[in-house]
Amino acid sequence: MSELGGLDIGAPDEGIAGAPEELSEEAKQRFAAAAAAMQQIRREEKRSKKRDDQVARTIIQFLGQDQYAHLFVLISRLVARDCPSIFILSILSLIHEGCLKEVEEYVAESGHKSAEETMEESTKLTTTGELDPAMNRAIVAWITRMQLVLSLSPEKILTKLMIDEKNVDGTVLQLATFIVKDFFQSHGRNVAFEKVQPLTASILQSVFEPFIERVQKAFLAEKTSEETDRERESLG
């Protein structure tokens, strides 16, 4: 299990031997600061049905491409958990142009700057410097996009990913790891899943951590409300 700021996220293969590569401290600090700023300018806007329909169509378009067949089961699991489609798109946006475009439009409609305008391009993701500048820039933008989307509806998104107040469904880590692996492969680097997973877990930690305390409270409140409703039904 990998800890995500007080939450545990299930890994697909615990105990795998690998060479963990985590985000640099500089990257963690910058993303934490960016997330804090995003929360300050967060807007409580309801998405139009037209936008929701477009988001759904983009996922359907993605699922219609055979090259991504290995991701279908994981995406289906997140959909089954009622994870908002726009967050799924933000995960996929690292490797799919259509998903990227849809997320950018969604973020723009919320009044935010784009990930590229928001991010610190000088941020070095890893301590080893193994990523070339173009790859580093793309992943920094991806992290920023996920944060931007999450900042708009953190409770709505994260509560759907949480199994309980301390654990996140491991599906999100599995999907994100495959996305990073595919991204590396598209840049001519064939890296094993177990080598990519520690970096991906560190990335998700930087995305989730600024919102966890608030979301945990919302999750517990929601569960308490559900239990109260069940008690009333049993008494009624």
N, C-alpha and C positions, 0 to 999 in steps of 0.2 A: 504494500500500500504506500502511496505517496501522500504526504501531508500537504494540504492546500490551505494555509492560513487558518488552521483550526479545523479544517475538514479533511477527511480521508477520501481519496479517489481510488477506486478499485483498478488495479492493473490487470491486463489480460493474462500475464504470465509472471506471477510473483517469484522472486528468487532467481531471475535470469541473470546470468553473468554478463556484464557489459562494461563499457567504459563510460560512466556517467559524464555528460557534458551539460553543465547548468548555465543559466544566464549569469552574466557578470553582475557584480554588485551595482555598477553604474547603470546597467540596463534596468535592473530591478527598481532602483531609486527613481529613475526617470519615468518608468511606466506607472509607478505608484503616485508620483506627483501629477502625472497627466490624468490619471483616473480621478484624483481628488478634484482637479479643476473641472473635469467633465461633470462631476456630480453637482458642482456649484451652478452650472448653467443648464442643468437638466430641465427639460420641459415636459409637462404632463399633457402630451397631445395624443389624441386618439387617431389611429390610422384609419384612413378611408377604406371602404370595402374594395375599391378599385385597386389600391395599393396592396392590400392583403391578397387579392386574387392574383396580382402580378407576381408577388413573392411565391405563391403556391405554384404558379405556372413555371417559374424558373427552376424550382426543385424538380418538377415533373420533367422538364427539359433535360436537366442534369441526369436524372434517372434513366432517360432514354438513350444514353450514350454507353455503348458496350465497354468502352475503356475504363469506365468507373464501376463496373459490375461488382468488384470486390468490396465496394463501400455500401452497397445497397442495403444489406442486412443491418449494418450499424445505423444508417440513416433511418431505416424503418423502426428500429428500437427507440431512437430519440423521438420520432414522430408519435410512436405509441405512448411515450411518456408525456405527450402534449407539450413538448419543447417548442417554443415559438419558432416558426419557420425562418424568420429573419436571422436568428442566431445560428441556425444550421447553415444558412447561406454564408454567414460571415466566416464560419469554419472552412467551408468549401472555397471561399473566394481566393485562397492562396494559389489554387491550381486551375480555376475555371473563370474565364473572362465574363461569361454571362452572369454568374453569381457575384462577381466583383462589381459589375456595372449596377446590378440591382441594389446591392448594399450601399454603394456610393450615392445612388439616388435617394434611398431611404434615409440615409444620414443627412443629406442635403436638405430634404424636406423637413427634418426636425430642427433645422437652424444651425446645425454644427458645421464646422469646417470639415473638409475631407481628411482622411487619415494622413495623406501625403502632406497636407498643409499643417497638420497638428503635430506630427512626429518630429523627433529629434534625429535627423539623418546621421549625426555624428555618433549616435549610440552604438557601441560595439556589443553585440549580443553575447558572445562567448569570450572566455578568458584566453583561449588558445589562438584566436584570430584565424581559425580555419575557414571561415566564410569569406568569400570574396565580396567586394563592396556592393555589387548588384544584388547578390543573394541576401546579404545583411539588410540592405535597404528594403527589399521585398518582404522579408519576415518582420522587420520593425513595423512596416505599414500594416501588415496582417494583424499583428498584435494590437496595434492602435485601433484598427477597424473593429475587432472583437470587443475591445474596451468601449468604444463609442456606442456600439449596439447595446451592450450590456448596461451601460450607464443610463439608457433611456427607460429601461424597465427591468432593473436588477431583480426585484422580488418575483416578478412574473416569470423571468427566465430561470433563475437559479433554483427557485423552489420546485420547479418541474424536473430539475436534474438531481435533486437531493433525495436520497433514499430515506434518511432521517436527518436529525439536526447536526450530525457529525460526519455524514458520509455522502459522497457524490457518486452517482452511477458511473461505473468504469467505462461505459460505452463512449462517453465524450472523450476520454483519454485515448481509447483505441482509435476512434475516428480521426482525431487530431493527429495522432502519431502516423497513421497511414497517409494523411494529407502531407505532412512534413516529409515523409519518406518519398512520396511521389514527386514532391517539389524538388528534392535533392536529385532524384533520378532524372527529372527533366533538365537538370543542369549537369548531367553527365556524371553524377556521383551515385553509385549503387551502394547505399548504406543499409545494413541489416536493421530490421524492425527494433530489435532489442538495443541497438546502439542509438537509435533516434528517440526512443521512449523517454529517457531521463531529461533530455532537452525539452521535449514536448511537455512533460509534467511541470517543468520549471516555468515554461511559457504560460501554461494554464494557471499556475499559481499567481503569476504577475497579473493575469487578467481578472481572476476571481477575488483575490485577496482584499482589495479595497472595499468590496461590497459584502463580504461574508458576515460580519457582525450584524449588520442591518437585516440581511436576508435570514439569518438564523432566527432572529426575533420574529420575523414575519412567518417563518415556517412553523415555529412553535405556536404562534397565535392562531394560525390556520388549523393546526392539528387540534388545539384546544376547542376551537369553534366546532370542528367536526365531531369531536367526542361529546360535546354538549348537545349537539343536534341529535346524535344517536341516543343519548340518555333520554331526551325529551320524547323521541319516537317510541322508545321502549316503555315509557311511563304512560304515553298516550294510548 
